[in-house]
Amino acid sequence: MARTNNFDGLRLLGAMSVVVGHAYHLLGRPEGIPVILGYPLQTLGVIVFFAISGYLITASWTRKSNPLTYFAARCLRIFPALIVVVVLSVVLLGPVTTILTTPEYFQNPRTLRYLINIVLQPQYDLPGVFTDLPYPVAVNGSLWTLPAEFFCYLVVPVLCLVPRKGRFVTVAIFLGVSIHLARVPAIDSPVIWGTRISDAAGMWVFFAAGALFRLASEYRRDLFRTDVAIGLVALYACLIGVLPTSVIWVSWIALPYAVLTIGLASTPYFRRTARFGDLSYGVYLYAFPVQQLVVLYIGVERMSLNIALVASISLALAWVSWHAVEHPSLRLKEAITRRLEPKRRDVRDPAITPASLDAEAAGRG
């Protein structure tokens, strides 16, 4: 069914923002990273993902509170494509690019250990791979957000155990805890499952804000307004110009509200971004190793050339991933849903059009 909102386009735009932002790091020019509304460009792209995900994942749970179908949908969206990119990195990218001999590479314990990325425990290096690049060793630095996001998937059903009217309070508590954890200095923050909690919590804040806006939209049909979004972003932009380190909290409201207002709108052409496939997750998964390969084989060339090459290759790989892995997995999810829920409830949602009820199934979230 054709989309009638802008979420697909926003997700792809977020993925491409991550590509461009990472290019500065991977070419050895981190000082040149564009900073927009107080955030590096790649971070802003991830914020887009988490704000949309918070809204749509909460919508998914409130529509059909079945743990089996909920977790089946989440797992079939995240893991199949992740498994493919991790395995390809180990058996193809690694042997081709390592400075070690092939036997040395496969006998190194960190080669096999790289597979723990499949269970969302990040390991960024493969033995002898990318050791002499401007951003050395890292094979796929983008994977750090996946455990942070999947944790949010686990939290949503817990937060929604209370009656519907109490869910706003439980999600607000999650937001408050996330804010507290995000403010802990990195050096003092614990690392759990390979993830620094302060880094993850910095994104949980935007997920929680998206979830709160979803719950609020059940009571206010006109919650998302373009003029309010423009006003909030303008106010935030003015404040960070004066107090750049003191008003970051405004972004936790202004940015998710603006993202969701744009996402729930229906803009001609932009709403049809995914007509050839939803490529945002594939771009996000493949772009980082593609960027490293481009630097390895072509060198540190002009930024525009690097980004053009990386974007073209990543989009092509994402297209293959969507049609060969992700979309078939979503069809399996639909089959499981039909088996476990033969009679789907008809839920009227004032904030999401019928055509977008399952938008989250086609995006990262």
MILOVO-906482 format. One record per residue (C-alpha): residue in one letter; x, y, z. Coordinates in steps of 0.2 Angstrom, whole numbers, padded with zeros to 4 digits, always signed. Layout:
N
aXYZ ...
***
This chain:
365
m+0000+0000+0000 a+0007+0017-0005 r+0012+0028+0010 t+0003+0044+0013 n+0016+0052+0025 n+0034+0057+0024 f+0042+0045+0036 d+0050+0034+0023 g+0058+0050+0016 l+0064+0056+0033 r+0072+0040+0037 l+0082+0040+0021 l+0087+0058+0024 g+0092+0053+0041 a+0103+0039+0034 m+0111+0050+0021 s+0115+0063+0035 v+0124+0049+0044 v+0134+0045+0028 v+0139+0064+0026 g+0143+0066+0044 h+0154+0051+0045 a+0163+0056+0029 y+0172+0069+0039 h+0178+0057+0052 l+0183+0044+0040 l+0193+0056+0029 g+0202+0063+0044 r+0193+0079+0044 p+0182+0079+0060 e+0184+0097+0063 g+0174+0101+0047 i+0158+0091+0052 p+0143+0102+0049 v+0134+0106+0066 i+0115+0109+0064 l+0105+0115+0079 g+0119+0110+0091 y+0122+0093+0084 p+0134+0085+0072 l+0126+0081+0056 q+0127+0062+0059 t+0120+0063+0076 l+0105+0073+0070 g+0102+0059+0057 v+0101+0047+0072 i+0090+0058+0082 v+0078+0057+0067 f+0078+0038+0068 f+0075+0038+0087 a+0061+0051+0087 i+0051+0042+0073 s+0054+0025+0081 g+0048+0031+0098 y+0032+0037+0090 l+0029+0022+0078 i+0034+0008+0090 t+0023+0015+0103 a+0009+0016+0091 s+0012-0002+0086 w+0011-0008+0104 t-0005+0002+0108 r-0013-0005+0092 k-0010-0023+0096 s-0003-0027+0113 n+0002-0045+0108 p+0020-0048+0114 l+0023-0062+0102 t+0018-0053+0086 y+0026-0037+0093 f+0043-0045+0096 a+0042-0055+0080 a+0040-0039+0070 r+0054-0030+0079 c+0066-0045+0077 l+0062-0048+0059 r+0065-0030+0055 i+0082-0028+0064 f+0091-0045+0063 p+0090-0053+0045 a+0099-0038+0037 l+0111-0036+0052 i+0116-0054+0051 v+0120-0053+0032 v+0131-0037+0034 v+0140-0045+0049 v+0143-0061+0040 l+0149-0053+0024 s+0161-0042+0034 v+0169-0057+0042 v+0170-0069+0027 l+0172-0057+0013 l+0177-0039+0018 g+0190-0045+0031 p+0199-0058+0021 v+0201-0046+0006 t+0207-0031+0016 t+0217-0038+0031 i+0236-0036+0031 l+0236-0054+0039 t+0237-0070+0029 t+0221-0079+0027 p+0225-0092+0039 e+0231-0079+0052 y+0215-0069+0050 f+0203-0084+0052 q+0213-0091+0067 n+0213-0074+0076 p+0199-0076+0090 r+0193-0058+0086 t+0187-0064+0069 l+0175-0076+0076 r+0171-0064+0090 y+0165-0051+0077 l+0149-0061+0075 i+0143-0055+0092 n+0137-0040+0083 i+0123-0051+0077 v+0117-0051+0095 l+0119-0032+0097 q+0135-0032+0107 p+0146-0021+0097 q+0164-0026+0091 y+0171-0013+0079 d+0187-0021+0073 l+0192-0036+0063 p+0210-0042+0064 g+0222-0032+0052 v+0208-0023+0044 f+0208-0004+0040 t+0223-0002+0051 d+0231+0012+0041 l+0216+0023+0037 p+0213+0040+0044 y+0200+0033+0055 p+0209+0016+0059 v+0202-0001+0063 a+0183+0002+0064 v+0174-0009+0052 n+0156-0003+0055 g+0155+0011+0068 s+0136+0013+0064 l+0132-0003+0074 w+0132+0006+0091 t+0115+0013+0089 l+0106-0004+0087 p+0107-0011+0105 a+0102+0006+0111 e+0087+0005+0099 f+0082-0013+0103 f+0083-0009+0122 c+0069+0004+0118 y+0059-0010+0110 l+0060-0020+0125 v+0055-0006+0137 v+0039+0000+0127 p+0029-0015+0133 v+0035-0013+0151 l+0030+0005+0151 c+0013+0001+0144 l+0009-0012+0157 v-0001+0001+0166 p-0018+0007+0161 r-0019+0018+0145 k-0021+0034+0156 g-0006+0030+0166 r+0006+0027+0151 f+0010+0045+0149 v+0018+0045+0167 t+0028+0029+0165 v+0035+0035+0148 a+0039+0052+0156 i+0048+0043+0170 f+0058+0034+0156 l+0062+0051+0149 g+0068+0058+0165 v+0079+0043+0169 s+0086+0044+0151 i+0090+0063+0154 h+0099+0059+0170 l+0109+0045+0162 a+0114+0055+0147 r+0121+0069+0158 v+0133+0057+0166 p+0151+0061+0159 a+0157+0047+0147 i+0172+0043+0158 d+0160+0039+0173 s+0147+0030+0163 p+0146+0011+0164 v+0147+0000+0149 i+0134-0013+0147 w+0134-0026+0133 g+0147-0016+0124 t+0137+0000+0125 r+0141+0016+0135 i+0125+0020+0144 s+0127+0038+0143 d+0129+0037+0124 a+0113+0026+0122 a+0103+0037+0134 g+0107+0052+0124 m+0096+0043+0110 w+0083+0036+0122 v+0078+0054+0126 f+0072+0056+0109 f+0064+0039+0108 a+0055+0043+0124 a+0050+0060+0117 g+0043+0052+0102 a+0033+0040+0112 l+0026+0054+0123 f+0020+0063+0108 r+0012+0047+0102 l+0002+0045+0118 a-0003+0064+0118 s-0009+0063+0100 e-0022+0051+0106 y-0030+0065+0115 r-0026+0080+0104 r-0030+0077+0085 d-0022+0094+0081 l-0006+0090+0091 f+0006+0092+0077 r+0005+0109+0068 t+0018+0116+0056 d+0017+0134+0064 v+0021+0127+0081 a+0035+0116+0074 i+0043+0131+0066 g+0041+0141+0081 l+0049+0128+0093 v+0064+0126+0081 a+0066+0144+0079 l+0066+0147+0098 y+0079+0133+0100 a+0090+0140+0087 c+0090+0157+0095 l+0093+0150+0112 i+0108+0139+0107 g+0115+0154+0099 v+0116+0163+0116 l+0118+0148+0128 p+0125+0134+0118 t+0128+0122+0132 s+0114+0127+0143 v+0098+0124+0133 i+0101+0107+0125 w+0085+0101+0135 v+0075+0111+0123 s+0080+0100+0109 w+0073+0085+0117 i+0056+0093+0114 a+0058+0104+0099 l+0067+0091+0087 p+0056+0076+0090 y+0041+0088+0088 a+0047+0095+0071 v+0053+0078+0065 l+0035+0070+0068 t+0026+0085+0061 i+0036+0083+0045 g+0034+0064+0045 l+0015+0064+0048 a+0013+0077+0034 s+0011+0071+0016 t+0022+0080+0004 p+0021+0076-0015 y+0036+0066-0022 f+0044+0065-0005 r+0031+0053+0002 r+0035+0041-0012 t+0053+0040-0007 a+0052+0021-0004 r+0043+0017-0020 f+0058+0007-0026 g+0060+0000-0008 d+0064+0006+0009 l+0082+0009+0008 s+0086+0018+0024 y+0091+0003+0035 g+0101-0004+0022 v+0110+0012+0019 y+0113+0014+0038 l+0121-0004+0039 y+0132-0004+0024 a+0138+0014+0022 f+0151+0014+0035 p+0161-0001+0028 v+0158+0006+0011 q+0166+0022+0016 q+0181+0013+0023 l+0183+0003+0008 v+0182+0019-0003 v+0196+0027+0007 l+0206+0011+0007 y+0206+0008-0012 i+0204+0026-0019 g+0212+0036-0005 v+0207+0053+0003 e+0200+0062-0012 r+0188+0077-0012 m+0173+0076+0000 s+0161+0078-0014 l+0168+0063-0024 n+0169+0052-0008 i+0151+0056-0003 a+0145+0053-0021 l+0154+0036-0022 v+0148+0030-0005 a+0130+0036-0008 s+0129+0027-0024 i+0137+0011-0018 s+0127+0011-0002 l+0110+0014-0011 a+0114+0000-0023 l+0118-0012-0008 a+0103-0006+0002 w+0092-0010-0014 v+0098-0028-0014 s+0096-0029+0005 w+0078-0023+0004 h+0073-0035-0010 a+0083-0050-0005 v+0083-0049+0014 e+0072-0036+0022 h+0056-0037+0012 p+0055-0056+0012 s+0058-0055+0031 l+0043-0043+0033 r+0032-0054+0023 l+0037-0068+0035 k+0032-0056+0049 e+0015-0053+0041 a+0012-0072+0040 i+0016-0074+0058 t+0005-0060+0063 r-0010-0067+0053 r-0007-0084+0062 l-0006-0077+0079 e-0019-0064+0077 p-0032-0070+0064 k-0044-0056+0069 r-0035-0039+0069 r-0043-0025+0078 d-0049-0010+0068 v-0041+0004+0078 r-0045+0022+0073 d-0030+0033+0075 p-0032+0052+0073 a-0013+0055+0071 i-0009+0041+0058 t-0018+0038+0042 p-0024+0020+0038 a-0010+0019+0024 s+0003+0022+0037 l-0003+0010+0051 d+0012-0001+0048 a+0024+0012+0043 e+0036+0006+0057 a+0037-0011+0049 a+0046-0004+0034 g+0058+0007+0042 r+0072+0005+0055 g+0060+0007+0069 
***
